[in-house]
Amino acid sequence: MSPERPRPDLAIAVAIGGAIGSGLRHGVDVLLSPWLGALPDPGFEATFLVNAVGCFLIGVLAVLTGRRGPLGNGPRFRAFIITGLLGGFTTASLFSLEVLALIQADELGMAGLYVLASFSICLAAVWLAYALTWPVLHGRALRRRSAMRRAGRP
């Protein structure tokens, strides 16, 4: 099987959809900020809501744009709406659709492994990035403040 040829039209569809989805994601933060602003980390609830809504939408759109779906299964539209728009809007919708596909294919072990590995590795990656970045960023700021104090500047 030879690799698929690059499709610039698909890349453009994903990019446009991603820009729209990301803009919508920001809009949810803006709309919810008056209610969530008092919380220590208001992004968590918005992310949870967006992921739940996005997962529901990707389930609906996967059916509507599937082989027998009424919206057809044109690769450009699917790239725009599923990979681009919902990928930009959520962080979990495509992942959840892929897990569902494994379950529907009776690949329960692979589905479980994918969930466990994705969660574990992604959480570890975020932790590692945070652990490596925080001291560099804040260590530099602390060194700068100390140097300014030694130089007699507040």
C-alpha positions in Angstrom: 0.0 0.0 0.0 1.5 3.3 -1.0 1.3 6.4 1.2 -1.5 8.8 0.4 -0.5 11.8 -1.6 -0.6 15.2 0.3 -3.9 17.0 -0.1 -3.4 20.8 0.3 -7.2 21.2 0.2 -7.6 19.0 3.3 -4.9 20.9 5.1 -6.6 24.2 4.3 -10.0 22.8 5.4 -8.5 21.7 8.7 -6.8 25.0 9.3 -9.9 27.0 8.6 -12.0 24.7 10.8 -9.4 24.8 13.5 -9.4 28.6 13.5 -13.2 28.7 13.8 -13.2 26.0 16.5 -10.5 27.8 18.5 -12.4 31.0 18.3 -15.6 29.3 19.5 -13.6 27.8 22.4 -12.4 31.2 23.4 -16.0 32.5 23.1 -17.1 29.9 25.7 -14.4 31.1 28.1 -15.5 34.7 27.6 -19.2 33.8 28.0 -18.6 31.7 31.2 -16.0 34.0 32.8 -18.6 36.0 34.8 -19.8 32.9 36.5 -16.5 31.0 36.8 -14.2 34.0 37.5 -14.4 33.6 41.2 -13.1 30.0 41.1 -9.3 29.4 41.5 -9.0 27.9 38.0 -12.0 28.9 35.9 -10.7 27.1 32.8 -11.4 23.6 34.2 -15.1 23.9 34.1 -15.2 25.5 30.7 -12.8 22.8 29.4 -15.1 20.1 30.8 -18.2 21.6 29.3 -16.5 22.1 25.9 -15.2 18.6 25.8 -18.6 17.1 26.8 -20.4 19.2 24.1 -17.7 18.5 21.5 -17.8 14.8 22.2 -21.5 14.8 21.7 -21.2 16.8 18.5 -18.5 14.6 17.1 -20.7 11.6 17.7 -23.5 13.2 15.8 -21.3 14.5 13.0 -19.5 11.2 12.6 -22.9 9.6 11.9 -24.2 12.4 9.7 -21.0 12.5 7.6 -20.4 8.7 7.5 -20.8 6.4 4.6 -24.5 6.4 4.9 -25.0 9.8 6.5 -27.2 12.5 5.0 -24.3 15.0 4.9 -22.2 12.7 2.8 -18.6 11.7 3.6 -16.6 14.1 1.5 -13.1 14.2 2.9 -12.9 18.0 2.8 -16.1 18.5 4.9 -15.1 15.8 7.4 -11.6 17.3 7.7 -13.1 20.8 8.2 -15.8 19.9 10.7 -14.3 16.9 12.6 -10.6 17.4 12.6 -10.5 21.1 12.3 -13.5 22.7 13.9 -14.1 20.2 16.7 -10.4 19.6 17.1 -9.9 23.3 17.7 -13.0 23.5 19.9 -12.2 20.6 22.1 -9.4 18.6 23.5 -11.2 15.3 23.7 -13.7 14.8 21.0 -11.6 13.1 18.3 -9.9 10.9 21.0 -13.3 9.8 22.2 -14.5 9.0 18.7 -11.4 6.9 18.1 -12.0 5.0 21.4 -15.6 4.4 20.4 -14.4 3.1 17.0 -12.1 0.6 18.7 -14.9 -0.6 21.0 -17.3 -0.9 18.0 -14.7 -3.0 16.3 -14.6 -5.3 19.3 -11.1 -4.2 20.1 -11.8 -3.7 23.8 -8.2 -4.4 25.0 -6.8 -1.9 22.5 -9.5 0.7 23.5 -8.6 0.3 27.2 -4.9 0.4 26.4 -5.4 3.6 24.3 -7.4 5.3 27.1 -4.9 4.3 29.8 -1.8 5.1 27.7 -3.2 8.4 26.4 -4.3 9.6 29.8 -1.1 8.5 31.5 1.3 9.7 28.9 -0.5 13.0 28.3 -0.7 13.7 32.0 3.0 12.7 32.5 3.9 15.0 29.5 2.0 18.0 31.1 3.6 17.3 34.5 7.1 17.0 33.0 6.7 20.2 30.9 5.4 22.0 33.9 8.2 20.7 36.2 10.8 21.7 33.6 9.4 25.0 32.6 8.3 26.4 36.0 11.8 26.6 37.6 13.3 28.0 34.4 10.8 30.7 34.1 10.4 31.6 37.8 14.1 31.0 38.6 15.0 33.6 36.0 12.5 36.1 37.4 13.8 35.5 41.0 17.4 35.9 39.9 16.5 39.1 38.1 14.7 40.5 41.2 17.7 39.5 43.4 20.1 41.3 41.0 17.9 44.4 41.0 17.8 44.5 44.8 21.6 44.1 44.9 21.9 47.0 42.5 19.7 49.1 44.8 16.6 49.1 42.5 13.2 48.0 43.9 
